[in-house]
């Protein structure tokens, strides 16, 4: 998935389309239980008898995965599997959790806006927007910290 | 399109980026194998892969780490967060 557009509902839609095309598809939702912070939906299908794993990610989930790969190259490949420098691993898991929170709130906002007529639930909208803003700010701060740490390790 | 990539993980360096048409799959596979064989046991930090994508831009988005520094990837993550309404 590319650009800002695709979000959780779009990710769910793509997974649903694949599952429709491959009725025996096995779906592994790593958004519910991320693997050391890694979030995505993996769909395993059989193509001419061979299992093929299709990884469906939102742009944010993909950025996290790409960034972690890059940091793993730089610091320690074990970061991806729960090893490596504890502090960095902790920060990456924190970023992942924040991404989960931001995407969940974005999903709630989309659903609420689509389901209610204008002027209703304004307070709820406003609360969700405030929460989303807080999470975004925190995520920016943590990303800045990782960037600074990565810069030092040249 | 088919893309042949030789990436040095330790150096964070893209050593080779070559594009093939879809009907050149056998040629791309041969070249990949040649590189693998030439590395012969010394490729601990090298990734030699064939990837398929509609175009180069799509590949830059799906496999950012071959083309961007860690900082650039994190910056694009920040930009994505900012773009959330």
gemmi code that builds the backbone of each chain (N, CA, C; Angstrom):
import gemmi

chains = {
    "A": [
        ("UNK", (0.843, -1.193, 0.000), (0.000, 0.000, 0.000), (0.882, 1.247, 0.000)),
        ("UNK", (0.433, 2.277, -0.653), (1.291, 3.448, -0.753), (0.519, 4.721, -0.430)),
        ("UNK", (1.306, 5.799, -0.199), (0.676, 7.097, 0.073), (0.033, 7.113, 1.438)),
        ("UNK", (-0.611, 8.226, 1.823), (-1.253, 8.289, 3.126), (-2.614, 7.579, 3.112)),
        ("UNK", (-3.263, 7.564, 1.946), (-4.623, 7.093, 1.809), (-4.988, 5.824, 2.564)),
        ("UNK", (-4.332, 4.693, 2.242), (-4.781, 3.442, 2.842), (-4.680, 3.435, 4.363)),
        ("UNK", (-5.794, 3.075, 5.012), (-5.822, 3.015, 6.467), (-6.356, 1.630, 6.862)),
        ("UNK", (-6.736, 1.478, 8.133), (-7.164, 0.156, 8.606), (-8.387, -0.381, 7.826)),
        ("UNK", (-9.440, 0.443, 7.629), (-10.571, -0.091, 6.846), (-10.159, -0.543, 5.448)),
        ("UNK", (-9.226, 0.196, 4.830), (-8.754, -0.167, 3.493), (-7.937, -1.472, 3.559)),
        ("UNK", (-7.144, -1.597, 4.618), (-6.354, -2.820, 4.816), (-7.309, -4.026, 4.964)),
        ("UNK", (-8.359, -3.839, 5.776), (-9.345, -4.912, 5.962), (-10.026, -5.267, 4.641)),
        ("UNK", (-10.298, -4.236, 3.853), (-10.969, -4.473, 2.560), (-10.074, -5.315, 1.637)),
        ("UNK", (-8.783, -4.962, 1.589), (-7.840, -5.696, 0.719), (-7.730, -7.158, 1.184)),
        ("UNK", (-7.628, -7.341, 2.506), (-7.525, -8.711, 3.047), (-8.786, -9.502, 2.678)),
        ("UNK", (-9.947, -8.857, 2.810), (-11.218, -9.504, 2.464), (-11.262, -9.911, 0.996)),
        ("UNK", (-10.748, -9.050, 0.136), (-10.738, -9.344, -1.303), (-9.852, -10.557, -1.596)),
        ("UNK", (-8.681, -10.596, -0.944), (-7.768, -11.737, -1.164), (-8.441, -13.025, -0.675)),
        ("UNK", (-9.064, -12.930, 0.516), (-9.699, -14.118, 1.103), (-10.853, -14.609, 0.219)),
        ("UNK", (-11.508, -13.670, -0.449), (-12.608, -14.046, -1.332), (-12.060, -14.811, -2.547)),
        ("UNK", (-10.907, -14.358, -3.005), (-10.278, -14.956, -4.179), (-9.673, -16.324, -3.839)),
        ("UNK", (-9.160, -16.432, -2.614), (-8.564, -17.703, -2.148), (-9.333, -18.156, -0.895)),
        ("UNK", (-10.415, -18.914, -1.073), (-11.261, -19.284, 0.076), (-10.505, -20.050, 1.169)),
        ("UNK", (-9.404, -20.738, 0.830), (-8.651, -21.488, 1.853), (-7.581, -20.633, 2.514)),
        ("UNK", (-7.604, -19.336, 2.256), (-6.556, -18.448, 2.790), (-6.494, -18.522, 4.313)),
        ("UNK", (-5.278, -18.490, 4.818), (-5.083, -18.469, 6.273), (-4.692, -17.038, 6.650)),
        ("UNK", (-5.460, -16.431, 7.541), (-5.216, -15.023, 7.871), (-4.559, -14.899, 9.240)),
        ("UNK", (-3.427, -14.214, 9.267), (-2.699, -14.007, 10.518), (-2.690, -12.496, 10.789)),
        ("UNK", (-3.550, -12.083, 11.713), (-3.697, -10.649, 11.981), (-2.700, -10.200, 13.054)),
        ("UNK", (-1.590, -9.664, 12.599), (-0.532, -9.239, 13.528), (-0.779, -7.839, 14.092)),
        ("UNK", (-1.959, -7.285, 13.829), (-2.322, -6.027, 14.475), (-2.850, -6.336, 15.865)),
        ("UNK", (-3.467, -7.525, 16.009), (-4.025, -7.910, 17.307), (-2.897, -8.327, 18.254)),
        ("UNK", (-2.002, -9.173, 17.745), (-0.847, -9.583, 18.548), (0.413, -9.336, 17.737)),
        ("UNK", (0.947, -8.117, 17.806), (2.145, -7.808, 17.010), (3.327, -8.689, 17.416)),
        ("UNK", (4.151, -9.011, 16.423), (5.338, -9.818, 16.692), (6.518, -8.875, 16.954)),
        ("UNK", (6.884, -8.720, 18.220), (7.941, -7.789, 18.631), (7.719, -6.398, 18.030)),
        ("UNK", (6.476, -5.993, 17.980), (6.123, -4.659, 17.475), (5.690, -4.655, 16.016)),
        ("UNK", (5.988, -5.727, 15.298), (5.646, -5.771, 13.870), (4.138, -5.929, 13.694)),
        ("UNK", (3.547, -4.973, 12.971), (2.097, -5.000, 12.721), (1.846, -5.135, 11.226)),
        ("UNK", (0.933, -5.999, 10.883), (0.535, -6.216, 9.486), (-0.565, -7.266, 9.503)),
        ("UNK", (-1.115, -7.545, 8.347), (-1.969, -8.728, 8.220), (-1.307, -9.608, 7.170)),
        ("UNK", (-1.001, -10.843, 7.559), (-0.422, -11.784, 6.613), (-1.512, -12.737, 6.136)),
        ("UNK", (-1.561, -12.920, 4.842), (-2.528, -13.848, 4.269), (-1.732, -14.929, 3.538)),
        ("UNK", (-1.898, -16.157, 3.985), (-1.156, -17.259, 3.353), (-2.108, -18.012, 2.436)),
        ("UNK", (-1.742, -18.034, 1.161), (-2.597, -18.692, 0.166), (-1.777, -19.772, -0.545)),
        ("UNK", (-2.475, -20.692, -1.171), (-1.780, -21.731, -1.947), (-1.853, -21.356, -3.424)),
        ("UNK", (-0.684, -21.270, -4.063), (-0.634, -20.983, -5.495), (0.068, -22.166, -6.158)),
        ("UNK", (-0.624, -22.825, -7.039), (-0.166, -24.077, -7.671), (0.467, -25.020, -6.632)),
        ("UNK", (-0.230, -25.146, -5.531), (0.205, -26.097, -4.496), (1.222, -25.561, -3.506)),
        ("UNK", (1.811, -24.397, -3.798), (2.834, -23.846, -2.905), (2.256, -22.728, -2.018)),
        ("UNK", (2.632, -22.711, -0.740), (2.141, -21.619, 0.107), (2.844, -20.299, -0.230)),
        ("UNK", (2.052, -19.249, -0.349), (2.593, -17.908, -0.638), (2.064, -16.954, 0.427)),
        ("UNK", (2.968, -16.195, 1.041), (2.539, -15.265, 2.084), (2.395, -13.862, 1.500)),
        ("UNK", (1.201, -13.309, 1.625), (0.962, -11.939, 1.154), (0.899, -11.047, 2.387)),
        ("UNK", (1.772, -10.047, 2.439), (1.813, -9.159, 3.604), (1.080, -7.870, 3.272)),
        ("UNK", (0.007, -7.608, 3.990), (-0.787, -6.401, 3.729), (-0.543, -5.418, 4.875)),
        ("UNK", (0.014, -4.253, 4.537), (0.331, -3.243, 5.560), (-0.210, -1.880, 5.149)),
        ("UNK", (-0.519, -1.076, 6.146), (-0.808, 0.331, 5.865), (0.555, 1.014, 5.666)),
        ("UNK", (0.578, 2.239, 5.122), (1.868, 2.938, 4.962), (2.617, 3.094, 6.283)),
        ("UNK", (1.886, 3.361, 7.365), (2.564, 3.517, 8.663), (3.153, 2.199, 9.148)),
        ("UNK", (2.389, 1.134, 9.017), (2.902, -0.182, 9.418), (4.121, -0.545, 8.571)),
        ("UNK", (4.051, -0.207, 7.287), (5.179, -0.515, 6.405), (6.409, 0.309, 6.773)),
        ("UNK", (6.198, 1.582, 7.083), (7.330, 2.430, 7.493), (7.993, 1.858, 8.736)),
        ("UNK", (7.176, 1.408, 9.682), (7.746, 0.824, 10.908), (8.601, -0.391, 10.538)),
        ("UNK", (8.058, -1.248, 9.673), (8.780, -2.467, 9.286), (10.085, -2.124, 8.568)),
        ("UNK", (10.020, -1.142, 7.651), (11.224, -0.756, 6.897), (12.249, -0.104, 7.820)),
        ("UNK", (11.756, 0.755, 8.713), (12.647, 1.438, 9.655), (13.324, 0.454, 10.588)),
        ("UNK", (12.560, -0.533, 11.045), (13.120, -1.539, 11.953), (14.165, -2.393, 11.240)),
        ("UNK", (13.896, -2.753, 9.989), (14.879, -3.502, 9.197), (16.172, -2.703, 9.092)),
        ("UNK", (16.000, -1.422, 8.804), (17.149, -0.548, 8.635), (17.930, -0.423, 9.950)),
        ("UNK", (17.210, -0.259, 11.048), (17.867, -0.164, 12.360), (18.514, -1.496, 12.738)),
        ("UNK", (17.877, -2.589, 12.340), (18.441, -3.916, 12.625), (19.774, -4.081, 11.899)),
        ("UNK", (19.838, -3.581, 10.660), (21.100, -3.636, 9.909), (22.170, -2.827, 10.637)),
        ("UNK", (21.747, -1.730, 11.198), (22.683, -0.777, 11.785), (23.137, -1.190, 13.188)),
        ("UNK", (22.164, -1.666, 13.983), (22.488, -1.987, 15.381), (22.660, -3.495, 15.602)),
        ("UNK", (21.600, -4.242, 15.353), (21.643, -5.678, 15.654), (20.440, -6.363, 14.995)),
        ("UNK", (20.681, -7.374, 14.149), (19.558, -8.055, 13.479), (18.572, -8.677, 14.447)),
        ("UNK", (19.035, -8.959, 15.674), (18.156, -9.598, 16.660), (17.005, -8.695, 17.117)),
        ("UNK", (17.127, -7.393, 16.823), (16.055, -6.446, 17.196), (14.701, -6.947, 16.695)),
        ("UNK", (14.725, -7.570, 15.520), (13.469, -8.009, 14.889), (12.849, -9.209, 15.605)),
        ("UNK", (13.683, -9.892, 16.396), (13.195, -11.136, 17.021), (13.214, -11.069, 18.547)),
        ("UNK", (13.133, -9.869, 19.071), (13.045, -9.721, 20.520), (14.389, -9.653, 21.220)),
        ("UNK", (15.486, -9.556, 20.458), (16.815, -9.455, 21.074), (17.413, -8.079, 20.838)),
        ("UNK", (18.739, -8.011, 20.890), (19.430, -6.748, 20.621), (19.344, -5.778, 21.782)),
        ("UNK", (19.808, -4.530, 21.565), (19.800, -3.537, 22.645), (18.380, -3.335, 23.199)),
        ("UNK", (18.270, -3.530, 24.503), (16.933, -3.525, 25.118), (16.214, -2.183, 24.942)),
        ("UNK", (16.999, -1.095, 25.098), (16.377, 0.233, 25.039), (15.773, 0.505, 23.644)),
        ("UNK", (16.536, 0.143, 22.624), (16.061, 0.378, 21.260), (14.823, -0.486, 20.963)),
        ("UNK", (14.902, -1.740, 21.406), (13.782, -2.645, 21.204), (12.520, -2.088, 21.882)),
        ("UNK", (12.731, -1.586, 23.089), (11.616, -1.029, 23.847), (11.004, 0.168, 23.106)),
        ("UNK", (11.876, 1.033, 22.586), (11.397, 2.231, 21.879), (10.625, 1.832, 20.612)),
        ("UNK", (11.140, 0.831, 19.907), (10.451, 0.390, 18.681), (9.072, -0.197, 19.005)),
        ("UNK", (9.002, -0.930, 20.104), (7.708, -1.488, 20.499), (6.744, -0.371, 20.919)),
        ("UNK", (7.323, 0.659, 21.542), (6.522, 1.817, 21.945), (5.966, 2.526, 20.701)),
        ("UNK", (6.830, 2.727, 19.703), (6.381, 3.372, 18.453), (5.280, 2.528, 17.814)),
        ("UNK", (5.481, 1.223, 17.811), (4.487, 0.332, 17.220), (3.132, 0.462, 17.934)),
        ("UNK", (3.199, 0.495, 19.279), (1.953, 0.614, 20.052), (1.272, 1.952, 19.754)),
        ("UNK", (2.079, 3.006, 19.630), (1.514, 4.335, 19.313), (0.878, 4.320, 17.925)),
        ("UNK", (1.560, 3.675, 16.980), (0.998, 3.586, 15.630), (-0.355, 2.868, 15.695)),
        ("UNK", (-0.393, 1.781, 16.485), (-1.652, 1.043, 16.664), (-2.741, 1.949, 17.215)),
        ("UNK", (-2.375, 2.751, 18.222), (-3.341, 3.659, 18.844), (-3.831, 4.713, 17.866)),
        ("UNK", (-2.889, 5.312, 17.130), (-3.240, 6.355, 16.151), (-4.163, 5.766, 15.075)),
        ("UNK", (-3.798, 4.586, 14.578), (-4.609, 3.988, 13.509), (-5.996, 3.567, 14.022)),
        ("UNK", (-6.039, 3.071, 15.262), (-7.341, 2.683, 15.832), (-8.237, 3.907, 16.003)),
        ("UNK", (-7.651, 4.996, 16.502), (-8.443, 6.217, 16.691), (-8.897, 6.796, 15.353)),
        ("UNK", (-8.000, 6.724, 14.376), (-8.360, 7.208, 13.036), (-9.546, 6.393, 12.511)),
        ("UNK", (-9.501, 5.075, 12.739), (-10.577, 4.189, 12.294), (-11.897, 4.550, 12.987)),
        ("UNK", (-11.814, 4.801, 14.307), (-13.026, 5.164, 15.057), (-13.616, 6.462, 14.527)),
        ("UNK", (-12.737, 7.428, 14.255), (-13.211, 8.718, 13.725), (-13.909, 8.540, 12.382)),
        ("UNK", (-13.290, 7.742, 11.512), (-13.880, 7.510, 10.183), (-15.275, 6.887, 10.343)),
        ("UNK", (-15.343, 5.869, 11.229), (-16.613, 5.156, 11.413), (-17.684, 6.079, 11.995)),
        ("UNK", (-17.302, 6.884, 12.996), (-18.260, 7.797, 13.621), (-18.767, 8.845, 12.633)),
        ("UNK", (-17.820, 9.413, 11.911), (-18.205, 10.471, 10.953), (-19.143, 9.933, 9.895)),
        ("UNK", (-18.901, 8.668, 9.511), (-19.738, 8.083, 8.455), (-21.121, 7.699, 8.966)),
        ("UNK", (-21.225, 7.478, 10.286), (-22.477, 6.921, 10.787), (-23.441, 7.947, 11.381)),
        ("UNK", (-22.946, 9.153, 11.647), (-23.861, 10.117, 12.281), (-24.033, 11.378, 11.433)),
        ("UNK", (-25.223, 11.946, 11.481), (-25.430, 13.194, 10.738), (-24.669, 14.349, 11.388)),
        ("UNK", (-24.415, 15.405, 10.627), (-23.659, 16.557, 11.112), (-24.253, 17.148, 12.380)),
        ("UNK", (-23.400, 17.619, 13.269), (-23.872, 18.286, 14.479), (-24.103, 17.349, 15.652)),
        ("UNK", (-24.200, 16.042, 15.364), (-24.428, 15.086, 16.452), (-23.075, 14.533, 16.909)),
        ("UNK", (-22.979, 14.193, 18.173), (-21.769, 13.598, 18.766), (-20.530, 14.484, 18.622)),
        ("UNK", (-20.735, 15.793, 18.601), (-19.587, 16.692, 18.428), (-18.555, 16.526, 19.541)),
        ("UNK", (-19.058, 16.298, 20.764), (-18.147, 16.154, 21.894), (-17.280, 14.902, 21.724)),
        ("UNK", (-17.920, 13.810, 21.280), (-17.179, 12.559, 21.084), (-16.116, 12.733, 19.997)),
        ("UNK", (-16.515, 13.407, 18.917), (-15.553, 13.691, 17.844), (-14.355, 14.447, 18.406)),
        ("UNK", (-14.701, 15.470, 19.152), (-13.669, 16.354, 19.677), (-12.721, 15.599, 20.608)),
        ("UNK", (-13.275, 14.712, 21.459), (-12.432, 13.914, 22.354), (-11.489, 13.008, 21.575)),
        ("UNK", (-12.044, 12.366, 20.555), (-11.208, 11.456, 19.752), (-10.102, 12.226, 19.034)),
        ("UNK", (-10.462, 13.408, 18.526), (-9.467, 14.228, 17.818), (-8.346, 14.656, 18.761)),
        ("UNK", (-8.722, 15.033, 19.999), (-7.721, 15.433, 20.989), (-6.787, 14.270, 21.298)),
        ("UNK", (-7.380, 13.094, 21.474), (-6.580, 11.898, 21.780), (-5.638, 11.568, 20.617)),
        ("UNK", (-6.171, 11.665, 19.411), (-5.375, 11.381, 18.209), (-4.190, 12.343, 18.130)),
        ("UNK", (-4.445, 13.605, 18.414), (-3.392, 14.623, 18.363), (-2.292, 14.319, 19.389)),
        ("UNK", (-2.713, 13.912, 20.582), (-1.750, 13.579, 21.638), (-0.859, 12.431, 21.192)),
        ("UNK", (-1.486, 11.408, 20.623), (-0.732, 10.227, 20.193), (0.234, 10.578, 19.069)),
        ("UNK", (-0.233, 11.446, 18.161), (0.634, 11.862, 17.053), (1.852, 12.606, 17.571)),
        ("UNK", (1.612, 13.516, 18.539), (2.713, 14.306, 19.106), (3.734, 13.393, 19.767)),
        ("UNK", (3.227, 12.427, 20.535), (4.114, 11.508, 21.249), (4.925, 10.685, 20.246)),
        ("UNK", (4.246, 10.251, 19.202), (4.916, 9.454, 18.174), (6.036, 10.257, 17.513)),
        ("UNK", (5.764, 11.533, 17.225), (6.793, 12.409, 16.642), (8.000, 12.517, 17.571)),
        ("UNK", (7.709, 12.684, 18.851), (8.809, 12.820, 19.815), (9.679, 11.573, 19.834)),
        ("UNK", (9.017, 10.410, 19.876), (9.782, 9.154, 19.945), (10.579, 8.955, 18.656)),
        ("UNK", (9.982, 9.289, 17.523), (10.694, 9.149, 16.244), (11.932, 10.042, 16.214)),
        ("UNK", (11.795, 11.250, 16.772), (12.945, 12.168, 16.850), (14.066, 11.531, 17.670)),
        ("UNK", (13.682, 10.890, 18.783), (14.684, 10.254, 19.642), (15.413, 9.138, 18.889)),
        ("UNK", (14.649, 8.332, 18.145), (15.291, 7.229, 17.396), (16.233, 7.803, 16.339)),
        ("UNK", (15.785, 8.874, 15.675), (16.624, 9.490, 14.639), (17.940, 9.953, 15.230)),
        ("UNK", (17.854, 10.580, 16.401), (19.081, 11.078, 17.039), (19.997, 9.908, 17.410)),
        ("UNK", (19.400, 8.822, 17.918), (20.202, 7.649, 18.297), (20.856, 7.054, 17.055)),
        ("UNK", (20.097, 6.999, 15.949), (20.631, 6.421, 14.709), (21.753, 7.289, 14.148)),
        ("UNK", (21.618, 8.615, 14.309), (22.644, 9.542, 13.812), (23.968, 9.327, 14.540)),
        ("UNK", (23.863, 9.069, 15.841), (25.081, 8.887, 16.639), (25.844, 7.642, 16.213)),
        ("UNK", (25.099, 6.653, 15.750), (25.717, 5.376, 15.376), (26.071, 5.396, 13.896)),
        ("UNK", (27.024, 6.239, 13.532), (27.402, 6.311, 12.107), (28.660, 5.486, 11.880)),
    ],
    "B": [
        ("UNK", (7.239, -5.196, -14.030), (8.690, -5.060, -14.139), (9.374, -5.965, -13.105)),
        ("UNK", (10.583, -6.394, -13.473), (11.382, -7.198, -12.525), (12.624, -6.377, -12.166)),
        ("UNK", (12.966, -6.395, -10.886), (14.124, -5.607, -10.429), (15.121, -6.514, -9.716)),
        ("UNK", (16.367, -6.377, -10.114), (17.445, -7.129, -9.466), (18.168, -6.178, -8.517)),
        ("UNK", (18.248, -6.602, -7.268), (18.859, -5.745, -6.254), (19.966, -6.494, -5.534)),
        ("UNK", (21.104, -5.823, -5.404), (22.202, -6.345, -4.588), (22.457, -5.278, -3.528)),
        ("UNK", (22.128, -5.613, -2.286), (22.165, -4.626, -1.203), (23.119, -5.091, -0.101)),
        ("UNK", (23.988, -4.197, 0.322), (24.906, -4.499, 1.415), (24.283, -3.996, 2.717)),
        ("UNK", (23.831, -4.929, 3.524), (23.107, -4.547, 4.751), (24.008, -3.806, 5.734)),
        ("UNK", (25.247, -4.275, 5.854), (26.131, -3.654, 6.847), (26.437, -2.206, 6.492)),
        ("UNK", (26.714, -1.975, 5.207), (27.069, -0.611, 4.770), (25.836, 0.224, 4.455)),
        ("UNK", (24.673, -0.417, 4.352), (23.462, 0.301, 3.961), (23.607, 0.848, 2.550)),
        ("UNK", (24.205, 0.019, 1.694), (24.568, 0.512, 0.353), (23.931, -0.353, -0.732)),
        ("UNK", (23.302, 0.328, -1.676), (22.714, -0.376, -2.819), (23.817, -0.557, -3.861)),
        ("UNK", (24.272, -1.784, -4.045), (25.415, -2.028, -4.942), (24.978, -2.188, -6.389)),
        ("UNK", (23.775, -2.721, -6.570), (23.286, -2.901, -7.945), (21.772, -2.764, -7.973)),
        ("UNK", (21.296, -2.028, -8.949), (19.850, -1.914, -9.162), (19.615, -2.015, -10.654)),
        ("UNK", (19.000, -3.105, -11.067), (18.822, -3.314, -12.498), (17.389, -3.714, -12.803)),
        ("UNK", (16.893, -3.175, -13.899), (15.491, -3.363, -14.257), (15.356, -4.331, -15.434)),
        ("UNK", (14.368, -5.222, -15.382), (14.114, -6.154, -16.486), (12.631, -6.110, -16.846)),
        ("UNK", (12.361, -6.386, -18.100), (10.947, -6.518, -18.498), (10.430, -7.853, -17.992)),
        ("UNK", (9.120, -8.002, -17.935), (8.545, -9.253, -17.433), (8.944, -10.459, -18.296)),
        ("UNK", (9.199, -10.219, -19.597), (9.586, -11.350, -20.454), (11.088, -11.664, -20.366)),
        ("UNK", (11.793, -10.959, -19.460), (13.228, -11.226, -19.284), (13.500, -11.946, -17.949)),
        ("UNK", (12.487, -12.645, -17.468), (12.601, -13.282, -16.150), (13.808, -14.237, -16.073)),
        ("UNK", (13.986, -15.065, -17.115), (15.072, -16.060, -17.085), (16.431, -15.356, -16.994)),
        ("UNK", (16.560, -14.264, -17.752), (17.813, -13.499, -17.750), (18.077, -12.902, -16.358)),
        ("UNK", (17.006, -12.362, -15.756), (17.137, -11.769, -14.419), (17.545, -12.835, -13.402)),
        ("UNK", (16.931, -14.015, -13.515), (17.253, -15.101, -12.577), (18.704, -15.550, -12.745)),
        ("UNK", (19.147, -15.594, -14.016), (20.551, -15.996, -14.286), (21.515, -15.002, -13.654)),
        ("UNK", (21.220, -13.714, -13.851), (22.122, -12.670, -13.298), (22.169, -12.735, -11.783)),
        ("UNK", (21.004, -12.949, -11.193), (20.965, -13.044, -9.724), (21.831, -14.208, -9.247)),
        ("UNK", (21.672, -15.351, -9.919), (22.442, -16.541, -9.542), (23.952, -16.295, -9.719)),
        ("UNK", (24.315, -15.611, -10.813), (25.736, -15.302, -11.053), (26.315, -14.504, -9.898)),
        ("UNK", (25.556, -13.507, -9.442), (26.049, -12.671, -8.331), (26.174, -13.520, -7.069)),
        ("UNK", (25.148, -14.323, -6.796), (25.181, -15.192, -5.607), (26.422, -16.078, -5.644)),
        ("UNK", (26.682, -16.675, -6.816), (27.824, -17.585, -6.932), (29.146, -16.840, -6.779)),
        ("UNK", (29.188, -15.611, -7.313), (30.442, -14.840, -7.218), (30.735, -14.458, -5.765)),
        ("UNK", (29.698, -14.342, -4.966), (29.897, -13.975, -3.557), (30.360, -15.197, -2.749)),
        ("UNK", (30.007, -16.350, -3.218), (30.443, -17.635, -2.688), (30.869, -17.649, -1.222)),
        ("UNK", (29.907, -17.630, -0.351), (30.205, -17.769, 1.076), (30.588, -16.473, 1.770)),
        ("UNK", (30.822, -15.411, 0.998), (31.247, -14.164, 1.631), (30.074, -13.178, 1.729)),
        ("UNK", (28.866, -13.707, 1.552), (27.733, -12.800, 1.417), (26.939, -12.604, 2.708)),
        ("UNK", (27.600, -12.755, 3.837), (26.883, -12.643, 5.102), (26.058, -11.361, 5.193)),
        ("UNK", (26.592, -10.250, 4.684), (25.862, -8.991, 4.840), (25.203, -8.548, 3.537)),
        ("UNK", (25.192, -9.420, 2.535), (24.615, -9.019, 1.245), (23.253, -9.664, 1.017)),
        ("UNK", (22.382, -8.911, 0.432), (21.065, -9.416, 0.029), (20.980, -9.291, -1.478)),
        ("UNK", (20.816, -10.404, -2.157), (20.660, -10.360, -3.611), (19.267, -10.899, -3.922)),
        ("UNK", (18.406, -10.016, -4.403), (17.005, -10.409, -4.572), (16.423, -9.956, -5.915)),
        ("UNK", (15.418, -10.692, -6.339), (14.612, -10.271, -7.497), (13.245, -9.862, -6.958)),
        ("UNK", (12.797, -8.691, -7.332), (11.492, -8.210, -6.871), (10.640, -7.825, -8.072)),
        ("UNK", (9.345, -7.990, -7.918), (8.443, -7.579, -9.000), (7.560, -6.444, -8.512)),
        ("UNK", (7.369, -5.451, -9.357), (6.482, -4.333, -9.017), (5.982, -3.718, -10.327)),
        ("UNK", (4.879, -2.991, -10.222), (4.339, -2.342, -11.425), (5.358, -1.371, -12.012)),
        ("UNK", (6.025, -0.626, -11.107), (7.015, 0.350, -11.561), (8.006, 0.624, -10.426)),
        ("UNK", (9.024, 1.424, -10.760), (10.091, 1.686, -9.791), (9.578, 2.454, -8.570)),
        ("UNK", (8.644, 3.364, -8.812), (8.112, 4.174, -7.714), (7.436, 3.297, -6.657)),
        ("UNK", (6.696, 2.302, -7.118), (6.020, 1.377, -6.196), (7.056, 0.641, -5.347)),
        ("UNK", (8.130, 0.229, -5.997), (9.203, -0.479, -5.288), (9.847, 0.420, -4.226)),
        ("UNK", (10.018, 1.685, -4.556), (10.606, 2.638, -3.597), (9.725, 2.775, -2.357)),
        ("UNK", (8.415, 2.610, -2.560), (7.506, 2.716, -1.418), (7.454, 1.414, -0.615)),
        ("UNK", (7.397, 0.283, -1.322), (7.240, -0.987, -0.607), (8.547, -1.455, 0.032)),
        ("UNK", (9.677, -1.120, -0.549), (10.977, -1.569, -0.026), (11.899, -0.372, 0.215)),
        ("UNK", (11.392, 0.562, 1.028), (12.117, 1.823, 1.268), (13.557, 1.634, 1.716)),
        ("UNK", (13.795, 0.596, 2.516), (15.112, 0.489, 3.151), (16.259, 0.281, 2.160)),
        ("UNK", (15.952, -0.180, 0.932), (17.014, -0.307, -0.072), (17.419, 1.057, -0.623)),
        ("UNK", (16.527, 2.022, -0.491), (16.740, 3.305, -1.170), (16.925, 4.489, -0.228)),
        ("UNK", (16.517, 4.298, 1.039), (16.575, 5.431, 1.972), (17.449, 5.103, 3.172)),
        ("UNK", (17.961, 6.154, 3.801), (18.679, 5.961, 5.062), (17.650, 5.750, 6.172)),
        ("UNK", (18.158, 5.286, 7.335), (17.245, 5.095, 8.477), (16.520, 6.401, 8.771)),
        ("UNK", (17.284, 7.479, 8.764), (16.702, 8.790, 9.079), (15.586, 9.151, 8.091)),
        ("UNK", (15.842, 8.922, 6.823), (14.832, 9.258, 5.805), (13.554, 8.436, 5.977)),
        ("UNK", (13.728, 7.154, 6.365), (12.540, 6.307, 6.584), (11.738, 6.843, 7.771)),
        ("UNK", (12.465, 7.196, 8.852), (11.776, 7.706, 10.044), (11.110, 9.051, 9.758)),
        ("UNK", (11.776, 9.857, 8.919), (11.174, 11.146, 8.543), (9.895, 10.932, 7.737)),
        ("UNK", (9.923, 9.934, 6.856), (8.698, 9.704, 6.070), (7.592, 9.157, 6.969)),
        ("UNK", (8.000, 8.414, 8.029), (6.993, 7.940, 8.988), (6.358, 9.140, 9.689)),
        ("UNK", (7.195, 10.105, 10.068), (6.687, 11.332, 10.705), (5.717, 12.061, 9.781)),
        ("UNK", (6.089, 12.115, 8.506), (5.226, 12.811, 7.539), (3.875, 12.103, 7.420)),
        ("UNK", (3.901, 10.773, 7.464), (2.646, 10.009, 7.381), (1.756, 10.301, 8.592)),
        ("UNK", (2.406, 10.386, 9.758), (1.639, 10.674, 10.980), (1.005, 12.063, 10.869)),
        ("UNK", (1.798, 13.025, 10.381), (1.285, 14.397, 10.252), (0.099, 14.472, 9.307)),
        ("UNK", (0.116, 13.606, 8.302), (-0.943, 13.674, 7.283), (-2.271, 13.103, 7.774)),
        ("UNK", (-2.240, 12.406, 8.921), (-3.503, 11.878, 9.466), (-4.353, 13.062, 9.930)),
        ("UNK", (-5.604, 13.127, 9.482), (-6.421, 14.312, 9.805), (-6.735, 14.432, 11.305)),
    ],
}
model = gemmi.Model(1)
for chain_id, residues in chains.items():
    chain = gemmi.Chain(chain_id)
    for i, (resn, *xyz) in enumerate(residues, 1):
        res = gemmi.Residue()
        res.name, res.seqid = resn, gemmi.SeqId(i, " ")
        for name, pos in zip(("N", "CA", "C"), xyz):
            atom = gemmi.Atom()
            atom.name, atom.element = name, gemmi.Element(name[0])
            atom.pos, atom.b_iso = gemmi.Position(*pos), 0.0
            res.add_atom(atom)
        chain.add_residue(res)
    model.add_chain(chain)
structure = gemmi.Structure()
structure.add_model(model)
structure.setup_entities()
